[in-house]
Amino acid sequence: MYEPDLLRCFVAVTENHSFSEAGRQLGISQPTVSQRVRRLEEQTGRSLIARDTHSVGLTDAGEAMLAFARRALAVLDEAQAYFSGPAERARIRFGTADDLALTHLPGILRDFRRKNPRVDVEITVGQSAAVARRLQAGALDLVYVRQEPGIAEGRVVRREQLIWAAHPTLRLDPGDVVPLVTYPRPSHSRAAAVAALESAGRRWKATCTVRDITGILAGVRAGLGVAVFPGGMMPPDLVRADAALGLPRLGTLDFALIDDPAAPRAPIEALSTAIIDSHTAEARQLPGTRPKGE
């Protein structure tokens, strides 16, 4: 086992290119730094640092040790942070719309767990209406769901333009019945599709009715019909079908965070902030866009 103090001295020397600077950084004397590096070399049985009168460099073995040392110290620092915090663990029961669970949320949740190791996240995935009902029943603490624009409930995080999506091989003539791959009622995307088609005088039929996003994707990829997607969530293997198939323009859709006021606030605020900050950062990376509310 290589002692952490020896590894820290070795890393400090390599990063500062100096034994004396490493000592100042660590708050110890230069002889102590030299002694610890020699002890590490004795433990490995290899020369790690190539010393001359002008510079401090690494041998091939030193290059390998530097990578090992940095990883080992990172794990030790993570363990120290974990056990120096409070012993109690927090829990948040989180519900989300299934399309968000497949697109935006995985990276956000990974980052949240890394930054909040003492918060257990229990996730429920489903259609927005079903997830919202579980929140109302007290079975969830926070939900991230679809809702129609203008509903004053929760905090709107993102607003998406709805679009028609289809497999590239799908063809429709202007008078054809529009085949829909859709969720069962009640569904925001289904309602938006039907309202737009009927306003445009287009006939339609549900050729594939499924209960989750994987079913929607399977139906569209099989060429069974068109589906409605938020613009930023359309898979790259599908094509936007609005103009190509002569379909009417759709409206917009909000994604909102809604919480249970009676649930513990700290984990709710932490996860809500992570989701909002991620969307803000994403919006700022897109040219010509501004996060909602700015």
Stockholm file with secondary structure:
# STOCKHOLM 1.0

chainA/1-294         MYEPDLLRCFVAVTENHSFSEAGRQLGISQPTVSQRVRRLEEQTGRSLIARDTHSVGLTDAGEAMLAFARRALAVLDEAQAYFSGPAERARIRFGTADDLALTHLPGILRDFRRKNPRVDVEITVGQSAAVARRLQAGALDLVYVRQEPGIAEGRVVRREQLIWAAHPTLRLDPGDVVPLVTYPRPSHSRAAAVAALESAGRRWKATCTVRDITGILAGVRAGLGVAVFPGGMMPPDLVRADAALGLPRLGTLDFALIDDPAAPRAPIEALSTAIIDSHTAEARQLPGTRPKGE
#=GR chainA/1-294 SS CCCHHHHHHHHHHHHHTCHHHHHHHHTSCHHHHHHHHHHHHHHHTSCCEEECSSCEEECHHHHHHHHHHHHHHHHHHHHHHHHHSCSCCEEEEEEEEHHHHHTTHHHHHHHHHHHCTTEEEEEEEECHHHHHHHHHTTSCSEEEEEECTTCCSSEEEEEEEEEEEECTTCCCCTTSCEEEEECCSSCHHHHHHHHHHHHTTCCEEEEEECSSHHHHHHHHHTTSCBEEEEGGGCCTTSEECTTTTTCCCCCEEEEEEEECTTSCHHHHHHHHHHHHHHHHHHHHHSTTCCCTTC
#=GC SS_cons         CCCHHHHHHHHHHHHHTCHHHHHHHHTSCHHHHHHHHHHHHHHHTSCCEEECSSCEEECHHHHHHHHHHHHHHHHHHHHHHHHHSCSCCEEEEEEEEHHHHHTTHHHHHHHHHHHCTTEEEEEEEECHHHHHHHHHTTSCSEEEEEECTTCCSSEEEEEEEEEEEECTTCCCCTTSCEEEEECCSSCHHHHHHHHHHHHTTCCEEEEEECSSHHHHHHHHHTTSCBEEEEGGGCCTTSEECTTTTTCCCCCEEEEEEEECTTSCHHHHHHHHHHHHHHHHHHHHHSTTCCCTTC
//
